[in-house]
Amino acid sequence: MSNPSPRASTRICGYDADSISLRGKDLVNDVVGQYSFTAAFLLQALGKPPSERQIQLVDAVLVTIMEHGLVPSAVASRLTYHGAPESIQGAVAAGLLGVGDRYAGTAGRCGEVADCLLAADDLDLAAQQLVSDYRARKQPIPDLVTLSIPDATRAWTSCSICWGQKVVPTKPCWP
């Protein structure tokens, strides 16, 4: 009696002896060469093909955050490696232990704000309530505090992509 070939599957992906699928699409025939890395990532994460605006926004965020070479955790890792090049594990650990919510936690908090706004029936009212709530707690709106900097071009460019139009600051978003 022969054993059937192994098969594993989830809603995200699956495989058998002849193919791999990603959200119901054949990885080799439907995804490779048809989707960019970002589009394939969003397909996997969202469960449906992403819009062009979603792809542009994720690409912009990835490009914006890729250059963070002088944050404290990276400096700790680099200095540890410089002092003990035989201990790459120590350098990686130093960097990981130095990551705090000031640098690594902002994306999650921005996602919470986006979820709140995207779920609202009245976007303007939800945005006003959100700003009022943060101001009452005397906290900056996650990652939007950089919009108050006169030359916050990365933030304004991301907003322009998100809203589908050129955004030019008229006043600081945070007092």
C-alpha positions as CSV (number, residue, x, y, z in Angstrom):
1,M,0.0,0.0,0.0
2,S,1.5,3.3,-1.0
3,N,1.3,6.4,1.1
4,P,-0.3,9.5,-0.6
5,S,2.1,12.4,-1.1
6,P,2.2,14.9,1.8
7,R,-0.2,17.8,1.5
8,A,-0.5,20.8,3.9
9,S,-2.8,23.8,3.5
10,T,-4.0,26.8,5.3
11,R,-6.1,29.8,4.0
12,I,-2.8,31.6,3.5
13,C,-0.8,28.9,1.6
14,G,-0.6,25.3,0.8
15,Y,1.5,22.7,-1.0
16,D,1.5,19.3,-2.4
17,A,4.1,17.2,-4.3
18,D,3.6,19.3,-7.5
19,S,2.8,22.9,-6.4
20,I,2.8,25.6,-3.8
21,S,-0.2,28.0,-3.5
22,L,-0.4,31.4,-2.0
23,R,-4.0,32.6,-1.2
24,G,-5.3,30.2,-3.9
25,K,-2.9,31.3,-6.6
26,D,-0.2,29.0,-7.9
27,L,3.1,30.4,-6.7
28,V,5.1,29.6,-9.8
29,N,2.5,30.3,-12.5
30,D,0.4,33.1,-10.9
31,V,2.6,35.0,-8.5
32,V,6.3,34.8,-9.5
33,G,6.9,37.3,-12.2
34,Q,3.4,38.7,-11.9
35,Y,3.6,40.3,-8.4
36,S,6.3,42.5,-6.9
37,F,7.6,41.5,-3.5
38,T,5.4,44.1,-1.9
39,A,2.3,43.0,-3.9
40,A,2.9,39.4,-3.0
41,F,3.4,40.3,0.7
42,L,0.1,42.2,0.7
43,L,-1.7,39.4,-1.2
44,Q,-0.5,37.0,1.6
45,A,-1.4,39.5,4.4
46,L,-4.7,40.8,3.1
47,G,-6.0,37.6,1.4
48,K,-6.8,39.5,-1.9
49,P,-4.8,41.3,-4.5
50,P,-3.8,44.7,-3.3
51,S,-4.6,48.0,-4.9
52,E,-1.9,50.1,-6.6
53,R,-2.3,52.7,-3.8
54,Q,-1.7,50.0,-1.1
55,I,1.4,48.8,-2.9
56,Q,2.7,52.4,-3.3
57,L,2.1,53.2,0.3
58,V,3.8,50.1,1.7
59,D,6.7,50.7,-0.7
60,A,7.0,54.3,0.5
61,V,7.0,53.2,4.2
62,L,9.6,50.5,3.6
63,V,11.9,52.9,1.7
64,T,11.4,55.5,4.4
65,I,12.2,53.1,7.3
66,M,15.1,51.3,5.6
67,E,17.5,54.1,6.4
68,H,17.6,54.0,10.2
69,G,21.3,53.3,10.6
70,L,21.9,55.6,13.6
71,V,19.1,54.7,16.0
72,P,20.4,53.7,19.4
73,S,19.8,50.0,18.9
74,A,21.9,50.0,15.7
75,V,24.7,52.0,17.3
76,A,24.8,49.5,20.3
77,S,24.9,46.6,17.9
78,R,27.7,48.2,15.8
79,L,29.8,49.2,18.7
80,T,29.4,45.7,20.3
81,Y,30.5,44.1,17.1
82,H,33.4,46.5,16.7
83,G,34.6,45.6,20.2
84,A,34.0,41.9,19.9
85,P,33.9,40.8,16.2
86,E,34.1,37.2,17.3
87,S,30.7,37.5,19.0
88,I,28.1,38.3,16.4
89,Q,25.5,36.9,18.7
90,G,26.4,39.5,21.3
91,A,26.1,42.3,18.8
92,V,22.7,41.1,17.6
93,A,21.6,40.8,21.3
94,A,22.8,44.3,22.1
95,G,20.8,45.7,19.2
96,L,17.7,43.7,20.1
97,L,17.9,44.7,23.8
98,G,18.2,48.3,22.8
99,V,15.0,48.4,20.7
100,G,12.2,50.3,22.5
101,D,8.8,51.5,21.6
102,R,10.2,54.9,20.6
103,Y,11.7,53.5,17.4
104,A,10.2,50.1,16.9
105,G,6.7,50.6,18.4
106,T,5.6,53.5,16.3
107,A,4.4,51.4,13.3
108,G,2.0,49.4,15.6
109,R,0.6,52.5,17.1
110,C,0.1,54.1,13.7
111,G,-1.7,50.9,12.6
112,E,-4.1,51.3,15.6
113,V,-4.8,54.8,14.5
114,A,-5.4,53.7,10.9
115,D,-7.7,50.9,12.0
116,C,-9.7,53.3,14.1
117,L,-10.1,55.8,11.2
118,L,-10.8,53.1,8.6
119,A,-13.5,51.6,10.7
120,A,-15.3,54.9,11.2
121,D,-18.5,55.8,9.4
122,D,-17.7,59.5,9.6
123,L,-14.0,59.9,8.9
124,D,-13.9,63.6,9.8
125,L,-15.7,63.1,13.1
126,A,-13.5,60.1,14.0
127,A,-10.3,62.1,13.2
128,Q,-11.5,65.0,15.3
129,Q,-12.3,62.7,18.2
130,L,-8.9,61.0,17.9
131,V,-7.0,64.3,17.9
132,S,-9.1,65.5,20.9
133,D,-8.3,62.3,22.8
134,Y,-4.6,62.5,22.2
135,R,-4.5,66.2,23.1
136,A,-6.5,65.5,26.3
137,R,-3.8,63.0,27.3
138,K,-1.1,65.4,26.1
139,Q,0.4,62.8,23.8
140,P,1.5,63.2,20.2
141,I,-0.5,61.3,17.6
142,P,1.7,58.3,16.7
143,D,4.4,59.1,14.2
144,L,2.5,62.2,13.0
145,V,4.5,64.4,15.4
146,T,7.1,64.6,12.6
147,L,4.6,66.4,10.5
148,S,5.1,69.5,12.6
149,I,8.7,69.7,11.6
150,P,9.0,72.2,8.7
151,D,11.0,69.9,6.5
152,A,9.2,66.6,7.3
153,T,9.2,65.6,3.6
154,R,9.2,61.9,4.3
155,A,6.0,62.1,6.3
156,W,4.3,64.5,3.9
157,T,5.2,62.3,0.9
158,S,3.7,59.3,2.6
159,C,0.5,61.2,3.3
160,S,0.4,62.3,-0.3
161,I,0.6,58.7,-1.5
162,C,-2.0,57.6,1.1
163,W,-4.5,60.3,0.1
164,G,-3.8,60.1,-3.6
165,Q,-2.9,63.8,-4.0
166,K,0.0,66.1,-3.2
167,V,-0.2,67.2,0.4
168,V,1.4,70.5,1.4
169,P,1.5,71.4,5.0
170,T,-0.3,74.6,5.9
171,K,0.2,74.5,9.7
172,P,1.7,72.1,12.2
173,C,-0.4,69.1,13.0
174,W,0.7,69.2,16.6
175,P,1.0,72.4,18.8
